[in-house]
Amino acid sequence: MMSKASAYAMVKYWKAKEAIKSFFKEERGDSHIIAVILVLVIVVGLALLFRKNIAKLLTDLWKNITDTTDNFKPEDVK
């Protein structure tokens, strides 16, 4: 006779198996995946195209942040 734990495990196994089958049969998400991949390709392409400008922008921002914090004096804050 099958124990409760074995029966529970068997039910979970069959539910998981059916969920996996359903996932692979369902085609509704295919167009969304293609759209996401296309957007990622465009973003990466633009990043590569403008990498020098992006690097300069980030360098300038970091320099501005460090200059501001280097000149910070706690006694100026009231």
N, CA, C, O and CB atoms as a CASP TS submission, in Angstrom:
PFRMAT TS
TARGET T0000
AUTHOR 0000-0000-0000
METHOD Language model
MODEL 1
PARENT N/A
ATOM      1  N   MET     1       0.838  -1.174   0.000  1.00  0.00           N
ATOM      2  CA  MET     1       0.000   0.000   0.000  1.00  0.00           C
ATOM      3  C   MET     1       0.894   1.252   0.000  1.00  0.00           C
ATOM      4  O   MET     1       1.953   1.264   0.627  1.00  0.00           O
ATOM      5  CB  MET     1      -0.959  -0.010   1.222  1.00  0.00           C
ATOM      6  N   MET     2       0.462   2.289  -0.700  1.00  0.00           N
ATOM      7  CA  MET     2       1.238   3.500  -0.853  1.00  0.00           C
ATOM      8  C   MET     2       1.033   4.415   0.360  1.00  0.00           C
ATOM      9  O   MET     2      -0.092   4.602   0.825  1.00  0.00           O
ATOM     10  CB  MET     2       0.852   4.225  -2.155  1.00  0.00           C
ATOM     11  N   SER     3       2.118   4.972   0.858  1.00  0.00           N
ATOM     12  CA  SER     3       2.020   5.878   2.007  1.00  0.00           C
ATOM     13  C   SER     3       1.496   7.239   1.538  1.00  0.00           C
ATOM     14  O   SER     3       1.458   7.526   0.342  1.00  0.00           O
ATOM     15  CB  SER     3       3.407   6.034   2.714  1.00  0.00           C
ATOM     16  N   LYS     4       1.097   8.061   2.499  1.00  0.00           N
ATOM     17  CA  LYS     4       0.590   9.400   2.158  1.00  0.00           C
ATOM     18  C   LYS     4       1.673  10.239   1.486  1.00  0.00           C
ATOM     19  O   LYS     4       1.388  10.993   0.556  1.00  0.00           O
ATOM     20  CB  LYS     4       0.074  10.120   3.422  1.00  0.00           C
ATOM     21  N   ALA     5       2.907  10.111   1.953  1.00  0.00           N
ATOM     22  CA  ALA     5       4.019  10.876   1.370  1.00  0.00           C
ATOM     23  C   ALA     5       4.261  10.460  -0.068  1.00  0.00           C
ATOM     24  O   ALA     5       4.507  11.308  -0.926  1.00  0.00           O
ATOM     25  CB  ALA     5       5.302  10.686   2.194  1.00  0.00           C
ATOM     26  N   SER     6       4.193   9.167  -0.340  1.00  0.00           N
ATOM     27  CA  SER     6       4.394   8.679  -1.709  1.00  0.00           C
ATOM     28  C   SER     6       3.271   9.148  -2.620  1.00  0.00           C
ATOM     29  O   SER     6       3.519   9.546  -3.758  1.00  0.00           O
ATOM     30  CB  SER     6       4.483   7.146  -1.731  1.00  0.00           C
ATOM     31  N   ALA     7       2.055   9.106  -2.135  1.00  0.00           N
ATOM     32  CA  ALA     7       0.913   9.568  -2.919  1.00  0.00           C
ATOM     33  C   ALA     7       1.027  11.067  -3.199  1.00  0.00           C
ATOM     34  O   ALA     7       0.767  11.522  -4.313  1.00  0.00           O
ATOM     35  CB  ALA     7      -0.408   9.259  -2.185  1.00  0.00           C
ATOM     36  N   TYR     8       1.416  11.821  -2.182  1.00  0.00           N
ATOM     37  CA  TYR     8       1.597  13.270  -2.342  1.00  0.00           C
ATOM     38  C   TYR     8       2.682  13.563  -3.376  1.00  0.00           C
ATOM     39  O   TYR     8       2.514  14.437  -4.227  1.00  0.00           O
ATOM     40  CB  TYR     8       1.958  13.928  -0.989  1.00  0.00           C
ATOM     41  N   ALA     9       3.786  12.837  -3.301  1.00  0.00           N
ATOM     42  CA  ALA     9       4.885  13.029  -4.251  1.00  0.00           C
ATOM     43  C   ALA     9       4.442  12.669  -5.668  1.00  0.00           C
ATOM     44  O   ALA     9       4.816  13.353  -6.620  1.00  0.00           O
ATOM     45  CB  ALA     9       6.107  12.181  -3.844  1.00  0.00           C
ATOM     46  N   MET    10       3.661  11.619  -5.819  1.00  0.00           N
ATOM     47  CA  MET    10       3.185  11.199  -7.125  1.00  0.00           C
ATOM     48  C   MET    10       2.259  12.252  -7.740  1.00  0.00           C
ATOM     49  O   MET    10       2.355  12.550  -8.930  1.00  0.00           O
ATOM     50  CB  MET    10       2.463   9.858  -7.015  1.00  0.00           C
ATOM     51  N   VAL    11       1.364  12.811  -6.922  1.00  0.00           N
ATOM     52  CA  VAL    11       0.456  13.857  -7.410  1.00  0.00           C
ATOM     53  C   VAL    11       1.254  15.082  -7.841  1.00  0.00           C
ATOM     54  O   VAL    11       0.981  15.652  -8.898  1.00  0.00           O
ATOM     55  CB  VAL    11      -0.576  14.243  -6.321  1.00  0.00           C
ATOM     56  N   LYS    12       2.225  15.494  -7.049  1.00  0.00           N
ATOM     57  CA  LYS    12       3.061  16.652  -7.397  1.00  0.00           C
ATOM     58  C   LYS    12       3.847  16.396  -8.678  1.00  0.00           C
ATOM     59  O   LYS    12       4.006  17.295  -9.504  1.00  0.00           O
ATOM     60  CB  LYS    12       4.026  16.985  -6.248  1.00  0.00           C
ATOM     61  N   TYR    13       4.338  15.172  -8.841  1.00  0.00           N
ATOM     62  CA  TYR    13       5.083  14.801 -10.045  1.00  0.00           C
ATOM     63  C   TYR    13       4.200  14.949 -11.276  1.00  0.00           C
ATOM     64  O   TYR    13       4.626  15.534 -12.272  1.00  0.00           O
ATOM     65  CB  TYR    13       5.614  13.357  -9.937  1.00  0.00           C
ATOM     66  N   TRP    14       2.978  14.428 -11.223  1.00  0.00           N
ATOM     67  CA  TRP    14       2.082  14.496 -12.382  1.00  0.00           C
ATOM     68  C   TRP    14       1.659  15.928 -12.676  1.00  0.00           C
ATOM     69  O   TRP    14       1.539  16.306 -13.841  1.00  0.00           O
ATOM     70  CB  TRP    14       0.848  13.630 -12.150  1.00  0.00           C
ATOM     71  N   LYS    15       1.434  16.723 -11.649  1.00  0.00           N
ATOM     72  CA  LYS    15       1.071  18.132 -11.861  1.00  0.00           C
ATOM     73  C   LYS    15       2.222  18.894 -12.514  1.00  0.00           C
ATOM     74  O   LYS    15       2.001  19.704 -13.415  1.00  0.00           O
ATOM     75  CB  LYS    15       0.686  18.801 -10.521  1.00  0.00           C
ATOM     76  N   ALA    16       3.441  18.637 -12.064  1.00  0.00           N
ATOM     77  CA  ALA    16       4.610  19.296 -12.646  1.00  0.00           C
ATOM     78  C   ALA    16       4.791  18.861 -14.091  1.00  0.00           C
ATOM     79  O   ALA    16       5.103  19.681 -14.954  1.00  0.00           O
ATOM     80  CB  ALA    16       5.878  18.984 -11.830  1.00  0.00           C
ATOM     81  N   LYS    17       4.600  17.591 -14.355  1.00  0.00           N
ATOM     82  CA  LYS    17       4.743  17.067 -15.715  1.00  0.00           C
ATOM     83  C   LYS    17       3.717  17.717 -16.648  1.00  0.00           C
ATOM     84  O   LYS    17       4.056  18.091 -17.771  1.00  0.00           O
ATOM     85  CB  LYS    17       4.580  15.526 -15.725  1.00  0.00           C
ATOM     86  N   GLU    18       2.489  17.852 -16.203  1.00  0.00           N
ATOM     87  CA  GLU    18       1.448  18.487 -17.017  1.00  0.00           C
ATOM     88  C   GLU    18       1.735  19.977 -17.219  1.00  0.00           C
ATOM     89  O   GLU    18       1.479  20.517 -18.295  1.00  0.00           O
ATOM     90  CB  GLU    18       0.068  18.300 -16.361  1.00  0.00           C
ATOM     91  N   ALA    19       2.255  20.628 -16.206  1.00  0.00           N
ATOM     92  CA  ALA    19       2.586  22.049 -16.325  1.00  0.00           C
ATOM     93  C   ALA    19       3.701  22.251 -17.346  1.00  0.00           C
ATOM     94  O   ALA    19       3.656  23.205 -18.123  1.00  0.00           O
ATOM     95  CB  ALA    19       3.002  22.629 -14.956  1.00  0.00           C
ATOM     96  N   ILE    20       4.684  21.384 -17.359  1.00  0.00           N
ATOM     97  CA  ILE    20       5.781  21.495 -18.322  1.00  0.00           C
ATOM     98  C   ILE    20       5.266  21.240 -19.734  1.00  0.00           C
ATOM     99  O   ILE    20       5.643  21.949 -20.667  1.00  0.00           O
ATOM    100  CB  ILE    20       6.916  20.505 -17.977  1.00  0.00           C
ATOM    101  N   LYS    21       4.411  20.236 -19.899  1.00  0.00           N
ATOM    102  CA  LYS    21       3.817  19.980 -21.214  1.00  0.00           C
ATOM    103  C   LYS    21       3.030  21.187 -21.704  1.00  0.00           C
ATOM    104  O   LYS    21       3.149  21.587 -22.862  1.00  0.00           O
ATOM    105  CB  LYS    21       2.908  18.748 -21.162  1.00  0.00           C
ATOM    106  N   SER    22       2.233  21.758 -20.827  1.00  0.00           N
ATOM    107  CA  SER    22       1.429  22.919 -21.178  1.00  0.00           C
ATOM    108  C   SER    22       2.311  24.102 -21.559  1.00  0.00           C
ATOM    109  O   SER    22       2.002  24.830 -22.502  1.00  0.00           O
ATOM    110  CB  SER    22       0.511  23.299 -20.019  1.00  0.00           C
ATOM    111  N   PHE    23       3.402  24.294 -20.835  1.00  0.00           N
ATOM    112  CA  PHE    23       4.322  25.400 -21.121  1.00  0.00           C
ATOM    113  C   PHE    23       4.901  25.280 -22.522  1.00  0.00           C
ATOM    114  O   PHE    23       4.973  26.275 -23.244  1.00  0.00           O
ATOM    115  CB  PHE    23       5.455  25.438 -20.088  1.00  0.00           C
ATOM    116  N   PHE    24       5.315  24.085 -22.919  1.00  0.00           N
ATOM    117  CA  PHE    24       5.922  23.911 -24.226  1.00  0.00           C
ATOM    118  C   PHE    24       4.904  23.921 -25.356  1.00  0.00           C
ATOM    119  O   PHE    24       5.263  24.228 -26.493  1.00  0.00           O
ATOM    120  CB  PHE    24       6.695  22.630 -24.258  1.00  0.00           C
ATOM    121  N   LYS    25       3.648  23.597 -25.080  1.00  0.00           N
ATOM    122  CA  LYS    25       2.613  23.612 -26.113  1.00  0.00           C
ATOM    123  C   LYS    25       2.063  25.012 -26.355  1.00  0.00           C
ATOM    124  O   LYS    25       1.630  25.327 -27.463  1.00  0.00           O
ATOM    125  CB  LYS    25       1.483  22.678 -25.731  1.00  0.00           C
ATOM    126  N   GLU    26       2.076  25.836 -25.342  1.00  0.00           N
ATOM    127  CA  GLU    26       1.492  27.169 -25.448  1.00  0.00           C
ATOM    128  C   GLU    26       2.381  28.060 -26.304  1.00  0.00           C
ATOM    129  O   GLU    26       3.593  28.117 -26.095  1.00  0.00           O
ATOM    130  CB  GLU    26       1.289  27.790 -24.052  1.00  0.00           C
ATOM    131  N   GLU    27       1.789  28.750 -27.257  1.00  0.00           N
ATOM    132  CA  GLU    27       2.554  29.595 -28.178  1.00  0.00           C
ATOM    133  C   GLU    27       2.271  31.072 -27.987  1.00  0.00           C
ATOM    134  O   GLU    27       2.802  31.897 -28.729  1.00  0.00           O
ATOM    135  CB  GLU    27       2.255  29.210 -29.604  1.00  0.00           C
ATOM    136  N   ARG    28       1.462  31.420 -27.027  1.00  0.00           N
ATOM    137  CA  ARG    28       1.043  32.800 -26.848  1.00  0.00           C
ATOM    138  C   ARG    28       2.218  33.732 -26.523  1.00  0.00           C
ATOM    139  O   ARG    28       2.182  34.899 -26.911  1.00  0.00           O
ATOM    140  CB  ARG    28       0.005  32.879 -25.749  1.00  0.00           C
ATOM    141  N   GLY    29       3.237  33.265 -25.839  1.00  0.00           N
ATOM    142  CA  GLY    29       4.342  34.119 -25.427  1.00  0.00           C
ATOM    143  C   GLY    29       5.455  34.254 -26.447  1.00  0.00           C
ATOM    144  O   GLY    29       6.404  35.006 -26.225  1.00  0.00           O
ATOM    145  N   ASP    30       5.359  33.538 -27.566  1.00  0.00           N
ATOM    146  CA  ASP    30       6.437  33.567 -28.549  1.00  0.00           C
ATOM    147  C   ASP    30       6.674  34.956 -29.117  1.00  0.00           C
ATOM    148  O   ASP    30       7.824  35.377 -29.245  1.00  0.00           O
ATOM    149  CB  ASP    30       6.134  32.612 -29.670  1.00  0.00           C
ATOM    150  N   SER    31       5.622  35.672 -29.457  1.00  0.00           N
ATOM    151  CA  SER    31       5.795  37.004 -30.040  1.00  0.00           C
ATOM    152  C   SER    31       6.392  37.964 -29.026  1.00  0.00           C
ATOM    153  O   SER    31       7.142  38.864 -29.402  1.00  0.00           O
ATOM    154  CB  SER    31       4.457  37.546 -30.552  1.00  0.00           C
ATOM    155  N   HIS    32       6.077  37.792 -27.756  1.00  0.00           N
ATOM    156  CA  HIS    32       6.633  38.663 -26.726  1.00  0.00           C
ATOM    157  C   HIS    32       8.134  38.412 -26.560  1.00  0.00           C
ATOM    158  O   HIS    32       8.905  39.351 -26.360  1.00  0.00           O
ATOM    159  CB  HIS    32       5.902  38.447 -25.388  1.00  0.00           C
ATOM    160  N   ILE    33       8.534  37.180 -26.639  1.00  0.00           N
ATOM    161  CA  ILE    33       9.953  36.848 -26.514  1.00  0.00           C
ATOM    162  C   ILE    33      10.740  37.455 -27.672  1.00  0.00           C
ATOM    163  O   ILE    33      11.820  38.011 -27.477  1.00  0.00           O
ATOM    164  CB  ILE    33      10.154  35.317 -26.472  1.00  0.00           C
ATOM    165  N   ILE    34      10.190  37.343 -28.869  1.00  0.00           N
ATOM    166  CA  ILE    34      10.858  37.916 -30.045  1.00  0.00           C
ATOM    167  C   ILE    34      10.954  39.431 -29.917  1.00  0.00           C
ATOM    168  O   ILE    34      11.979  40.017 -30.266  1.00  0.00           O
ATOM    169  CB  ILE    34      10.104  37.539 -31.341  1.00  0.00           C
ATOM    170  N   ALA    35       9.905  40.069 -29.423  1.00  0.00           N
ATOM    171  CA  ALA    35       9.924  41.526 -29.252  1.00  0.00           C
ATOM    172  C   ALA    35      10.975  41.942 -28.233  1.00  0.00           C
ATOM    173  O   ALA    35      11.687  42.924 -28.441  1.00  0.00           O
ATOM    174  CB  ALA    35       8.543  42.036 -28.817  1.00  0.00           C
ATOM    175  N   VAL    36      11.076  41.206 -27.139  1.00  0.00           N
ATOM    176  CA  VAL    36      12.071  41.532 -26.111  1.00  0.00           C
ATOM    177  C   VAL    36      13.478  41.371 -26.669  1.00  0.00           C
ATOM    178  O   VAL    36      14.340  42.218 -26.436  1.00  0.00           O
ATOM    179  CB  VAL    36      11.885  40.638 -24.865  1.00  0.00           C
ATOM    180  N   ILE    37      13.713  40.293 -27.401  1.00  0.00           N
ATOM    181  CA  ILE    37      15.035  40.073 -27.997  1.00  0.00           C
ATOM    182  C   ILE    37      15.366  41.182 -28.988  1.00  0.00           C
ATOM    183  O   ILE    37      16.499  41.663 -29.024  1.00  0.00           O
ATOM    184  CB  ILE    37      15.095  38.702 -28.697  1.00  0.00           C
ATOM    185  N   LEU    38      14.388  41.591 -29.792  1.00  0.00           N
ATOM    186  CA  LEU    38      14.609  42.665 -30.760  1.00  0.00           C
ATOM    187  C   LEU    38      14.950  43.975 -30.063  1.00  0.00           C
ATOM    188  O   LEU    38      15.854  44.688 -30.497  1.00  0.00           O
ATOM    189  CB  LEU    38      13.376  42.848 -31.643  1.00  0.00           C
ATOM    190  N   VAL    39      14.243  44.299 -28.995  1.00  0.00           N
ATOM    191  CA  VAL    39      14.535  45.522 -28.243  1.00  0.00           C
ATOM    192  C   VAL    39      15.936  45.454 -27.643  1.00  0.00           C
ATOM    193  O   VAL    39      16.671  46.441 -27.675  1.00  0.00           O
ATOM    194  CB  VAL    39      13.486  45.743 -27.130  1.00  0.00           C
ATOM    195  N   LEU    40      16.313  44.293 -27.093  1.00  0.00           N
ATOM    196  CA  LEU    40      17.660  44.153 -26.529  1.00  0.00           C
ATOM    197  C   LEU    40      18.737  44.333 -27.588  1.00  0.00           C
ATOM    198  O   LEU    40      19.764  44.960 -27.329  1.00  0.00           O
ATOM    199  CB  LEU    40      17.815  42.791 -25.866  1.00  0.00           C
ATOM    200  N   VAL    41      18.510  43.789 -28.776  1.00  0.00           N
ATOM    201  CA  VAL    41      19.483  43.951 -29.868  1.00  0.00           C
ATOM    202  C   VAL    41      19.619  45.426 -30.236  1.00  0.00           C
ATOM    203  O   VAL    41      20.729  45.906 -30.466  1.00  0.00           O
ATOM    204  CB  VAL    41      19.058  43.125 -31.113  1.00  0.00           C
ATOM    205  N   ILE    42      18.513  46.138 -30.292  1.00  0.00           N
ATOM    206  CA  ILE    42      18.564  47.563 -30.628  1.00  0.00           C
ATOM    207  C   ILE    42      19.289  48.352 -29.546  1.00  0.00           C
ATOM    208  O   ILE    42      20.106  49.219 -29.855  1.00  0.00           O
ATOM    209  CB  ILE    42      17.149  48.120 -30.826  1.00  0.00           C
ATOM    210  N   VAL    43      19.001  48.062 -28.290  1.00  0.00           N
ATOM    211  CA  VAL    43      19.653  48.787 -27.184  1.00  0.00           C
ATOM    212  C   VAL    43      21.158  48.523 -27.176  1.00  0.00           C
ATOM    213  O   VAL    43      21.952  49.448 -27.002  1.00  0.00           O
ATOM    214  CB  VAL    43      19.036  48.374 -25.823  1.00  0.00           C
ATOM    215  N   VAL    44      21.546  47.266 -27.365  1.00  0.00           N
ATOM    216  CA  VAL    44      22.976  46.942 -27.396  1.00  0.00           C
ATOM    217  C   VAL    44      23.645  47.612 -28.591  1.00  0.00           C
ATOM    218  O   VAL    44      24.760  48.119 -28.471  1.00  0.00           O
ATOM    219  CB  VAL    44      23.189  45.412 -27.452  1.00  0.00           C
ATOM    220  N   GLY    45      22.979  47.618 -29.741  1.00  0.00           N
ATOM    221  CA  GLY    45      23.534  48.287 -30.925  1.00  0.00           C
ATOM    222  C   GLY    45      23.736  49.772 -30.698  1.00  0.00           C
ATOM    223  O   GLY    45      24.772  50.325 -31.067  1.00  0.00           O
ATOM    224  N   LEU    46      22.744  50.425 -30.088  1.00  0.00           N
ATOM    225  CA  LEU    46      22.885  51.853 -29.793  1.00  0.00           C
ATOM    226  C   LEU    46      23.982  52.105 -28.773  1.00  0.00           C
ATOM    227  O   LEU    46      24.718  53.086 -28.882  1.00  0.00           O
ATOM    228  CB  LEU    46      21.565  52.424 -29.285  1.00  0.00           C
ATOM    229  N   ALA    47      24.099  51.236 -27.791  1.00  0.00           N
ATOM    230  CA  ALA    47      25.158  51.392 -26.784  1.00  0.00           C
ATOM    231  C   ALA    47      26.529  51.271 -27.443  1.00  0.00           C
ATOM    232  O   ALA    47      27.445  52.027 -27.121  1.00  0.00           O
ATOM    233  CB  ALA    47      25.007  50.334 -25.657  1.00  0.00           C
ATOM    234  N   LEU    48      26.667  50.323 -28.362  1.00  0.00           N
ATOM    235  CA  LEU    48      27.944  50.183 -29.068  1.00  0.00           C
ATOM    236  C   LEU    48      28.214  51.377 -29.970  1.00  0.00           C
ATOM    237  O   LEU    48      29.352  51.832 -30.085  1.00  0.00           O
ATOM    238  CB  LEU    48      27.959  48.898 -29.892  1.00  0.00           C
ATOM    239  N   LEU    49      27.165  51.884 -30.609  1.00  0.00           N
ATOM    240  CA  LEU    49      27.322  53.023 -31.510  1.00  0.00           C
ATOM    241  C   LEU    49      27.746  54.287 -30.761  1.00  0.00           C
ATOM    242  O   LEU    49      28.566  55.061 -31.255  1.00  0.00           O
ATOM    243  CB  LEU    49      26.021  53.278 -32.261  1.00  0.00           C
ATOM    244  N   PHE    50      27.193  54.488 -29.584  1.00  0.00           N
ATOM    245  CA  PHE    50      27.468  55.703 -28.816  1.00  0.00           C
ATOM    246  C   PHE    50      28.328  55.434 -27.584  1.00  0.00           C
ATOM    247  O   PHE    50      28.236  56.172 -26.604  1.00  0.00           O
ATOM    248  CB  PHE    50      26.167  56.352 -28.393  1.00  0.00           C
ATOM    249  N   ARG    51      29.158  54.398 -27.610  1.00  0.00           N
ATOM    250  CA  ARG    51      29.919  54.033 -26.415  1.00  0.00           C
ATOM    251  C   ARG    51      30.888  55.119 -25.971  1.00  0.00           C
ATOM    252  O   ARG    51      31.106  55.285 -24.770  1.00  0.00           O
ATOM    253  CB  ARG    51      30.678  52.761 -26.665  1.00  0.00           C
ATOM    254  N   LYS    52      31.478  55.866 -26.907  1.00  0.00           N
ATOM    255  CA  LYS    52      32.399  56.941 -26.507  1.00  0.00           C
ATOM    256  C   LYS    52      31.643  58.069 -25.812  1.00  0.00           C
ATOM    257  O   LYS    52      32.106  58.608 -24.807  1.00  0.00           O
ATOM    258  CB  LYS    52      33.158  57.491 -27.736  1.00  0.00           C
ATOM    259  N   ASN    53      30.474  58.423 -26.352  1.00  0.00           N
ATOM    260  CA  ASN    53      29.676  59.481 -25.727  1.00  0.00           C
ATOM    261  C   ASN    53      29.177  59.043 -24.353  1.00  0.00           C
ATOM    262  O   ASN    53      29.164  59.840 -23.415  1.00  0.00           O
ATOM    263  CB  ASN    53      28.486  59.860 -26.627  1.00  0.00           C
ATOM    264  N   ILE    54      28.769  57.793 -24.230  1.00  0.00           N
ATOM    265  CA  ILE    54      28.296  57.273 -22.943  1.00  0.00           C
ATOM    266  C   ILE    54      29.436  57.253 -21.929  1.00  0.00           C
ATOM    267  O   ILE    54      29.246  57.609 -20.766  1.00  0.00           O
ATOM    268  CB  ILE    54      27.703  55.853 -23.110  1.00  0.00           C
ATOM    269  N   ALA    55      30.620  56.837 -22.373  1.00  0.00           N
ATOM    270  CA  ALA    55      31.781  56.798 -21.478  1.00  0.00           C
ATOM    271  C   ALA    55      32.132  58.209 -21.005  1.00  0.00           C
ATOM    272  O   ALA    55      32.439  58.413 -19.831  1.00  0.00           O
ATOM    273  CB  ALA    55      32.997  56.151 -22.189  1.00  0.00           C
ATOM    274  N   LYS    56      32.086  59.173 -21.908  1.00  0.00           N
ATOM    275  CA  LYS    56      32.394  60.557 -21.534  1.00  0.00           C
ATOM    276  C   LYS    56      31.353  61.094 -20.559  1.00  0.00           C
ATOM    277  O   LYS    56      31.703  61.759 -19.584  1.00  0.00           O
ATOM    278  CB  LYS    56      32.462  61.454 -22.785  1.00  0.00           C
ATOM    279  N   LEU    57      30.083  60.813 -20.814  1.00  0.00           N
ATOM    280  CA  LEU    57      29.017  61.259 -19.921  1.00  0.00           C
ATOM    281  C   LEU    57      29.193  60.677 -18.519  1.00  0.00           C
ATOM    282  O   LEU    57      29.080  61.394 -17.526  1.00  0.00           O
ATOM    283  CB  LEU    57      27.649  60.864 -20.487  1.00  0.00           C
ATOM    284  N   LEU    58      29.467  59.386 -18.445  1.00  0.00           N
ATOM    285  CA  LEU    58      29.649  58.754 -17.134  1.00  0.00           C
ATOM    286  C   LEU    58      30.896  59.269 -16.428  1.00  0.00           C
ATOM    287  O   LEU    58      30.883  59.457 -15.211  1.00  0.00           O
ATOM    288  CB  LEU    58      29.733  57.238 -17.284  1.00  0.00           C
ATOM    289  N   THR    59      31.962  59.498 -17.168  1.00  0.00           N
ATOM    290  CA  THR    59      33.190  60.048 -16.579  1.00  0.00           C
ATOM    291  C   THR    59      32.940  61.442 -16.022  1.00  0.00           C
ATOM    292  O   THR    59      33.372  61.764 -14.915  1.00  0.00           O
ATOM    293  CB  THR    59      34.322  60.092 -17.622  1.00  0.00           C
ATOM    294  N   ASP    60      32.238  62.270 -16.799  1.00  0.00           N
ATOM    295  CA  ASP    60      31.929  63.629 -16.328  1.00  0.00           C
ATOM    296  C   ASP    60      31.029  63.607 -15.097  1.00  0.00           C
ATOM    297  O   ASP    60      31.235  64.378 -14.160  1.00  0.00           O
ATOM    298  CB  ASP    60      31.260  64.438 -17.443  1.00  0.00           C
ATOM    299  N   LEU    61      30.036  62.727 -15.100  1.00  0.00           N
ATOM    300  CA  LEU    61      29.157  62.621 -13.940  1.00  0.00           C
ATOM    301  C   LEU    61      29.922  62.173 -12.703  1.00  0.00           C
ATOM    302  O   LEU    61      29.731  62.722 -11.618  1.00  0.00           O
ATOM    303  CB  LEU    61      28.018  61.654 -14.226  1.00  0.00           C
ATOM    304  N   TRP    62      30.783  61.183 -12.865  1.00  0.00           N
ATOM    305  CA  TRP    62      31.560  60.684 -11.725  1.00  0.00           C
ATOM    306  C   TRP    62      32.506  61.768 -11.205  1.00  0.00           C
ATOM    307  O   TRP    62      32.680  61.917  -9.996  1.00  0.00           O
ATOM    308  CB  TRP    62      32.362  59.421 -12.125  1.00  0.00           C
ATOM    309  N   LYS    63      33.114  62.522 -12.122  1.00  0.00           N
ATOM    310  CA  LYS    63      34.014  63.613 -11.725  1.00  0.00           C
ATOM    311  C   LYS    63      33.236  64.675 -10.953  1.00  0.00           C
ATOM    312  O   LYS    63      33.719  65.188  -9.943  1.00  0.00           O
ATOM    313  CB  LYS    63      34.701  64.244 -12.968  1.00  0.00           C
ATOM    314  N   ASN    64      32.051  65.001 -11.417  1.00  0.00           N
ATOM    315  CA  ASN    64      31.209  65.984 -10.739  1.00  0.00           C
ATOM    316  C   ASN    64      30.836  65.493  -9.341  1.00  0.00           C
ATOM    317  O   ASN    64      30.866  66.266  -8.384  1.00  0.00           O
ATOM    318  CB  ASN    64      29.938  66.268 -11.565  1.00  0.00           C
ATOM    319  N   ILE    65      30.491  64.240  -9.222  1.00  0.00           N
ATOM    320  CA  ILE    65      30.125  63.680  -7.911  1.00  0.00           C
ATOM    321  C   ILE    65      31.310  63.708  -6.961  1.00  0.00           C
ATOM    322  O   ILE    65      31.173  64.127  -5.812  1.00  0.00           O
ATOM    323  CB  ILE    65      29.606  62.239  -8.062  1.00  0.00           C
ATOM    324  N   THR    66      32.472  63.266  -7.427  1.00  0.00           N
ATOM    325  CA  THR    66      33.639  63.233  -6.542  1.00  0.00           C
ATOM    326  C   THR    66      34.116  64.634  -6.186  1.00  0.00           C
ATOM    327  O   THR    66      34.565  64.858  -5.062  1.00  0.00           O
ATOM    328  CB  THR    66      34.772  62.453  -7.193  1.00  0.00           C
ATOM    329  N   ASP    67      34.030  65.584  -7.118  1.00  0.00           N
ATOM    330  CA  ASP    67      34.414  66.961  -6.799  1.00  0.00           C
ATOM    331  C   ASP    67      33.491  67.558  -5.748  1.00  0.00           C
ATOM    332  O   ASP    67      33.936  68.271  -4.848  1.00  0.00           O
ATOM    333  CB  ASP    67      34.399  67.828  -8.062  1.00  0.00           C
ATOM    334  N   THR    68      32.207  67.261  -5.869  1.00  0.00           N
ATOM    335  CA  THR    68      31.241  67.787  -4.913  1.00  0.00           C
ATOM    336  C   THR    68      31.471  67.196  -3.524  1.00  0.00           C
ATOM    337  O   THR    68      31.414  67.913  -2.525  1.00  0.00           O
ATOM    338  CB  THR    68      29.814  67.495  -5.383  1.00  0.00           C
ATOM    339  N   THR    69      31.726  65.907  -3.461  1.00  0.00           N
ATOM    340  CA  THR    69      31.937  65.277  -2.157  1.00  0.00           C
ATOM    341  C   THR    69      33.288  65.633  -1.562  1.00  0.00           C
ATOM    342  O   THR    69      33.436  65.656  -0.340  1.00  0.00           O
ATOM    343  CB  THR    69      31.816  63.772  -2.278  1.00  0.00           C
ATOM    344  N   ASP    70      34.275  65.910  -2.402  1.00  0.00           N
ATOM    345  CA  ASP    70      35.586  66.313  -1.882  1.00  0.00           C
ATOM    346  C   ASP    70      35.505  67.687  -1.207  1.00  0.00           C
ATOM    347  O   ASP    70      36.225  67.957  -0.246  1.00  0.00           O
ATOM    348  CB  ASP    70      36.633  66.340  -3.021  1.00  0.00           C
ATOM    349  N   ASN    71      34.628  68.545  -1.714  1.00  0.00           N
ATOM    350  CA  ASN    71      34.500  69.903  -1.174  1.00  0.00           C
ATOM    351  C   ASN    71      33.434  69.997  -0.086  1.00  0.00           C
ATOM    352  O   ASN    71      33.140  71.091   0.395  1.00  0.00           O
ATOM    353  CB  ASN    71      34.172  70.877  -2.294  1.00  0.00           C
ATOM    354  N   PHE    72      32.860  68.882   0.303  1.00  0.00           N
ATOM    355  CA  PHE    72      31.788  68.874   1.300  1.00  0.00           C
ATOM    356  C   PHE    72      32.349  69.117   2.691  1.00  0.00           C
ATOM    357  O   PHE    72      33.321  68.486   3.104  1.00  0.00           O
ATOM    358  CB  PHE    72      31.025  67.543   1.264  1.00  0.00           C
ATOM    359  N   LYS    73      31.723  70.039   3.403  1.00  0.00           N
ATOM    360  CA  LYS    73      32.108  70.319   4.779  1.00  0.00           C
ATOM    361  C   LYS    73      30.851  70.143   5.645  1.00  0.00           C
ATOM    362  O   LYS    73      29.857  70.838   5.434  1.00  0.00           O
ATOM    363  CB  LYS    73      32.724  71.775   4.927  1.00  0.00           C
ATOM    364  N   PRO    74      30.889  69.235   6.600  1.00  0.00           N
ATOM    365  CA  PRO    74      29.700  68.975   7.425  1.00  0.00           C
ATOM    366  C   PRO    74      29.212  70.213   8.205  1.00  0.00           C
ATOM    367  O   PRO    74      28.021  70.326   8.498  1.00  0.00           O
ATOM    368  CB  PRO    74      30.002  67.851   8.404  1.00  0.00           C
ATOM    369  N   GLU    75      30.097  71.108   8.530  1.00  0.00           N
ATOM    370  CA  GLU    75      29.671  72.267   9.303  1.00  0.00           C
ATOM    371  C   GLU    75      28.853  73.244   8.452  1.00  0.00           C
ATOM    372  O   GLU    75      28.188  74.122   9.000  1.00  0.00           O
ATOM    373  CB  GLU    75      30.885  72.977   9.893  1.00  0.00           C
ATOM    374  N   ASP    76      28.891  73.107   7.121  1.00  0.00           N
ATOM    375  CA  ASP    76      28.086  73.977   6.250  1.00  0.00           C
ATOM    376  C   ASP    76      26.609  73.570   6.258  1.00  0.00           C
ATOM    377  O   ASP    76      25.747  74.359   5.871  1.00  0.00           O
ATOM    378  CB  ASP    76      28.630  73.938   4.811  1.00  0.00           C
ATOM    379  N   VAL    77      26.323  72.369   6.687  1.00  0.00           N
ATOM    380  CA  VAL    77      24.952  71.880   6.708  1.00  0.00           C
ATOM    381  C   VAL    77      24.286  72.319   8.010  1.00  0.00           C
ATOM    382  O   VAL    77      24.825  72.087   9.092  1.00  0.00           O
ATOM    383  CB  VAL    77      24.911  70.332   6.556  1.00  0.00           C
ATOM    384  N   LYS    78      23.124  72.947   7.909  1.00  0.00           N
ATOM    385  CA  LYS    78      22.423  73.417   9.121  1.00  0.00           C
ATOM    386  C   LYS    78      21.004  72.992   9.090  1.00  0.00           C
ATOM    387  O   LYS    78      20.251  73.289  10.017  1.00  0.00           O
ATOM    388  CB  LYS    78      22.500  74.927   9.265  1.00  0.00           C
TER
END
